[in-house]
Amino acid sequence: MTIDAIIRIEQSLGGLSIVHIAQKLSEGKATVTDVIKVLTPAIKGGGNDVDEKKVAQMIWDANLVNGMRCAGEVLSKALNSGLEDEGNEIAEEKLT
């Protein structure tokens, strides 16, 4: 996941930090809207042409528990991003 995707997630959820979003999800306080707003940029980042409505349908078809699990995995990856991630390599070059 790139830093741009993380920023889009934070902005789409009213400026909550990625840590707060992950905490909401882990505490069972995340809404379906939160899950959609986390997954949409992640799925788009994979090169898929989707919008929030399409992602909502995907979550419904897969079932909500699986949607929440996937959102948790996306957030975990964002929080544990390492230098092997494409977006982070560019950021590292600019920071050093």
Secondary structure, DSSP 8 states (H G I E B T S, - for coil): --HHHHHHHHHHTTT--HHHHHHHHHTT---HHHHHHHHHHHHHHTT----HHHHHHHHHHH-HHHHHHHHHHHHHHHHT--TTSHHHHHHHHHH-
